[in-house]
């Protein structure tokens, strides 16, 4: 009976996790119909990986809400309870990712498992990370903050009475900046977060939120890793990882958001707006202005940043390749030069031996009085000495060239290392951007509270729509249609629906 069992297993290619013959024989001899099935072969289950997890011990989604005044401006003096921590406070804990283990079927086929998902976990200003890299603590008292790139910081506050202008100069502060006046044209602000009355043509680059009680005007570049709040935006460019929240108009502006554009009571006129988490507005466009171009459900903001990084990586990799080729050519020349120096050194050695040999013969020639032979020997000595001198000159030139080649090789290696370090930083930044972009599902939806003008262009990931007519209160969303049931062909359209 055992042989038949083995034949059956062979025929069905069961080769892994087999029960021993002795156990099979015992079962065959004693088995009854009432007994449970006997396990004759058993595979090894795969153990799935465990993704990394990060737990934050402070409110990470805190928003400077503020109070909206009658004129639409925002009072950021009343911002509710702001998170605050003392030094040594535990801010975040990371549970590291764990690798899974592959399994094996009874047929000997490997059951593969995915790689675990790791998460960015790094401490910024005002914090420190534990030696094992799993805990982040506050190094100072202040407001804790998690930026879009996964950095945890604790920020002190810097208050400026009046404007940021000639009296203050550019501001670069490792914390929160509160300005009672405006940030004037031509000045730059770099900080953790910024609260100001107005932004007037300034350059703003901040890690957290931008809160503007009045408006953002004629500003060529606003880079914000948090949320932007303002009464209005005019003739400006905004790039933000969070939402843009306005109460009045967005006019003549170009805006790229990884969050949402929220302008429920206001208007969007003659502007390009791209928001991964959707757009909501009261009015879109008017008869006198150029049509708006609106993109929803696509993270063009992050895509552009990643595209820039990829471009830099390509340029750096090309530079590394060229430098490596140049270094290899120099090393090849260095090796060839080493052989040449050795050859010239051999000429020198031979010359010394020949001169010693000649010196032994000179005495005998002089004694014999053979002047012709002596003259011939003298000419030979001069020729040997000339060759030796030339060989020495070539050796010295070779050593000088070797030093030059060695310096050039070191310079090439230094440049290669510099580009490699830059690439490491760029790849880390790219990974953080990809992690950030995966956190929220896209919302391919445009909400119109009052009216959307004809000729408005609406884009999403897989479809687009040119508004043929002016339409009132509505909701425009990308819809996926599937023909032929599950697994069938997919088609997409931007559909106008009731609000």
N, C-alpha and C positions, 0 to 999 in steps of 0.2 A: 504494500500500500504506500509506503514511504517513497518508493521510486516513482509511483504515479503522481504523487504530490509534487515531487521535484520536477518531473517532466512538465506538469501543468504550469509550474512557476517559470520554468525556462521558456516554454512556449509563449507565455504572456510577458516575458522580459522583466520579471520581478527579481531584482538582483540586490536590493538594499534592505537592511533591517530585518533580515530573515531570522526566524526562530531556529534554535539549534535542533539537529536531527533527533536527538534523544528525547527532547520535549515533544516533538511532533509524534514520535513513535508511542510515547506514553498516552498522549491524547487519543491517537487512533485506536489504541487497545481499550481505552476506558470510556470513550465518548458515548453519550446517550443523546437521544433526540431532545430531551428536556433541558440539556445544558446550553448555556449561552454560546454564541459563536466563538471559535478559537482564533486568536490573532496569530497568523502565520508569518506576516511581514508587516512592518510598521515603519513609515517614513519619519523624518525629523521635521517638526514644525519650525517654520521660520519665526523668528522673534522680531517684530517690527521695531524700528528705531524710535527713540523718544526725542522730540524736538525740544530745543532750548526754550525756556520760559523766563520772563522777566517780570518781577512784581515790584511796583513802585509804591512807596510809602508816603506819597503826597499826591495832591490833585493835579493830574497831568493835563486835564482839559480845561483848566481855569481860564476864563475869558474876561477881560476888562470890559464888562458890559456897559457901564456908564448910564447916564440918564439923558434922554432926548429932550431938548428944550423946545419951546414953541416955534422957534425959527428953524428947527431942524438940526441945529448944532448939538454936539454931544458934551455933556458935563462929565468928565472923567474924575472929578473930585469925589463923587459918590460911586465907588466901584465895588461896594460890597466887601466881604471878607477876603482879603488877599492872603494866599498861603504864605506862611512865614515859619522858618525853622531856626533853631539854635545850632551853634557849632557842635560837632560830634553826632548829630542826628543821623540815624540810618535812613538813607533815601531810597535805595533800590537793592534788590537781591536777584541774582541770576542763578537759575538751575541749569547747569550745562547740558548740552545735547548728549545723547548716548547712542552709540552705533548699534544697529540691529545685527542680528545673526542670520545667515542664510540657512535655509532648510534643505531637505533632500526628499524626493519622492521615492516610493518603493521601486521605481524604474531607474533610479540612480540619476535623476534629473535634478539639477540645483534649483532651489526656489530662491530667487533673488529678492532683496529688500532695498528700499530707497535709502539714499543718504539722509541723515537727520538734517533738519533745518536749524541753522545757527542764527542767533540774533545779535545785532550790534549792541555792545554794552561798554560805554566809555564815559569817563568823568572829565568834565570841563572845568572852567574856572570856579573857584570857591568850593571845590570838592576834591576828594581823593578816593582812590580805588584800593581795595585790600590786596595783599600780596598774592592771594590765590585767584584774584580777578573776578570774584563772585559777589562782592558787596561794595556799595558806594556810600560814603559818608560825607556830611557837610564839613567843610574845613572852616567855615565862617558863618555867622548869622546873616540871614537874608531871605530872599524869595527863591524857592526852588523852582526849577524849570526844566522841561524836557523839550529839546528842539526837534525839528523834523529829521535830522540826521542821527537821532538816537543819543545825543550828548546830554548828560545831566549836569546842570550848573546851579550854583547858588549866587544870586545877583544882589549886590548892594544898590542903593539908589543915589543918583546925582541930580540935584535940582538946579535949574538955571532960571533966574528971574529975568524976564525979557526975551530978546531974540538971540538966536544963534547967527552971528554975523561977524562984522569986523572986530567987535569988542571981544568976542569969545574965540574966534577962529574956528577951524574944523574941530569936531569932537570925536575922540576915540576913547571910549570908556567901557571897561569890562563889567558892565552892570546895566541897570535901568536908568534911562535919562528922562527927566520930566522938565519940559520947557513951557513956561507960561506964555511965551510969545510964539513967533514964527521961526521956521528954519529958512533963512534967506537964500536967494538965488546964488549959485556958485559955491556954496559951502557943503561940506560932507559930514555925515554923521555915521559913525560905526559904533554899535553898542548892542546890549542884550535885548532891550526893548525900548521903544520910544513913545512918549506921550507929548504931543505938541498942539498948539492952537491951529497952526497952518504949516503946510509945506509949500514953499514958493521957489520952484526951480532948483531945489537942492538935490544932492545925491545921497540916498539913504540905503544902508546895508546893515541889517540887523538880524540877530539870531532868533528873536521872539516876535512879539506883536507890535504893530504900528497903530497907535490910537491918535486920530486927528480930530479935534473937536469941531473944526470948521472944514476946510477943504484942502485937496492936493491939486496944485496948479502948475502947469508948465514944467513938470518934473520929468526929466529924460530917463531917469533910472531909479526904480524903487525895488530893491531886492529884500524880501522879507521871508523868514523861515516860519513865521506864524501867521496870524490873521491880521487883516487890514480893516480898520473902521474909519470912516470919514463921512462928513456931511455930503460932499460931492467930489468928483474927480473931473478935471478939465485938462485937455491937451497934455496927457501924461502917459508914461509907460510903467506898468506895474507887473512885477513877477513875484508871485507869492506861493508858498507851500500850503497855506491855509485858505480861509474864505476872504472875500472882499464884501464888506457890509457897508452899504451907503443908504442915505435917506432921501437924497435928491437926485441930481443928474450925473450920468457918466457921459461925457461929451468929448469927441475928437481924441479918443484915447485907445491905446493898445494894451490889452490885459491878458496875461496867461496865469491861470490858477490851477493848483492841484486840488483845491477845495471847490467851493461853490461861489457863484456871484449872486448875492442877495440884495436886491434893490426893489422890494415889493411895491413901494409907493412912489418910486422915482422913475426916471426914464433913461434909456440908452440911445444915444444919437451919434451917428457917424463914427462908430467905433468898431474895433475888432476885439471880441471877447471870447476866450477859450477857457472853459471850466469843466474839470473832470466830474464834479459832483452836481452839475446842472446849473441853470441860470433861471432866476425869477426876477421879473421887472413889471412895473405898472405899464409904461409905454415904451415901445421899441420903434425908433425911427420917426421921421416926419416927412412931409411932401417936399420940403425945401432942401433936405440934406441928402448926402450920398447914403446908399443902403448899408445897414450894419451887416457884418459877417460874424456869426455866432457859432461856436463849436461846443458841443456838450458830450459828456461821456468819454472824452479822450484827454489823457494827461499830457498835453502838448508841452506844458511847462517842464515836467520831468524828462520827457523825451528829448527836448532840446538840450537840456543839461547833459544827459547821457550821450547824445550825439556829439556834443563838444568834447566830452571826455574821450570818446572813441576816436575822434579826430586827433586829439593830442596824443593818445596812445599810439595811433598809426604813425604820426610824425616822429615820435620818440623811438618807436621800434625800428623805423627806417634809419634813423640816425644811429641807433645801436648797431644795426646790421652793417652800415657803412663804416662805422668806427671799428667794428670787429674785423671787417675785411682789410681795412688799412693796418690794423694792429697785426693781423696774420701776415700781411705782406712785409711789414717791418721785421717781424720775427724770422720770416724766411730769409730776408736780407741779412739779419744778424747771424743766422746759422751759416749762411754762405760766406759771410765775412770772417767768421771764426775759422772756417776751413782755409780761407786765403791767408789769414795771419799765420796759421800753422804751417802753411806751405812756405811763406817767406821766412819763418823761423827756421825751417828745415834748410833753406838756402844759406842762412847765416851759419848754421852748425856745420854744413858741408864746407863752407868757405874757411872756417877755423881749422877744420881737419886738414884741408888741402894746404893751407899756409904752413901748418906744423910740418907736414910731410915735405914741403918744398925747403923749409929751413934746414931740415936734415941733409938735403942734397946739396945745398949751397956751399957748405964747407969743402966737400969733395971736389966740386967744380972749380973752386978758387985754387985749390991745391994743384989741380991739373993744368990750370992756366987756360982753360977753354973759355975764352971771352965771348965767343958767339953763343955758346950755350948759356953763359951767365946773363947775357942781354935778353935772350929768349925767356929765361926764367923770370927776369925783372918785369918783362911785359906781362907775363902770366900772373905775377903777383898783383900788378896794378889792376888787371882785369878782374881778378878774384876780389880785390878790395873794393873795386867799384860796384861789383854785384852785391857784395855784402852791405855796402853803404846804401845802395838802392833798396835792398831788402829791409834794412833798418828803417829807412824813410817810409816805406810802404806799411811796415808794422806800426809805426807811430801814427800814421794817417788812419790805419785800421782801428787802432785803439780810440782815437778821437771820434771816428765815425760810430764805433760801438757805444761810446758814452752818449753821443747824440741820439742814436737809435734807442738806447735804454730810456733816455728822458722822454722821447716821443711816445714810446710804448707805455710808459707810466702815465703820461698825459691822456693817452687814448683810454687806458683802463680807468683813470679817474673820471673821465667824461662818461664812459659806459656805466660806471657805478652811480654817477649823478642821475643819469636818465633812468636807470633801474629803480633808484629810490623814488624818483618822481612818479614812475609808473606804479610802484607799490601804493603810493598815496592815492593816485588816481583810481586804481582798481578798488581800493577801500571805499573811496567816495562813491564810485559807481555801485558797489554792493549796497551801500547805505541808501542810495537813491532807489534802487530796485526794491529793497526791503520796504521803504516808505511807500512806494507806489502800489505795493501789494496789500497794504493795510486796509484800504477802502475800495469797495466795488464801485465801478463807474456808474454814474446816473445820467443816461442819455436823454435828458428831459429839459424842455424850456417851458416855463410857466409865465403866462402873460395875464396880468391882472385887469388891464383896460383895453389896450389895442396894440396890434403889431402891424406895421406899415407894409404895403406891397413892395416887392423887390428885395425884401430882407432875405439874406442867404443863411441857411441853417445847415450845419454839418454835424455828423456823428461818425462813429468808427466805420460803419458799413453802408451808410446811405446819406443822402443830402436832400434838401428841399429849397426851392426858390419860391417865395410867397408870391402867388399871382395876383391876389387881391388883399386889400386891407381887411384884417380880421379882428374881431373883438376878443373878449375874455376867452382864453383857450389854453389848452395844454398840448404841447407838441412833443412827441416821444418816438424814439426809434423802436419799432416793433419787429420781432423775428417771426417769420412764417416758416413752417416745416411741412413739406409735401411728402406723402407716402408714409406717414407715421414716423416712429422713432428711427433715427439713422437715415432719414430721407434727405432730400435737397433742402437747403436753407436759403431763404431770401429775406431781405430787410427793406423796410421803408420808414420814412419819417411820417407819422400819422398825426393829423390834427384831431384832437378830442376835446370834449367838454372839460372845463376846469374842475 
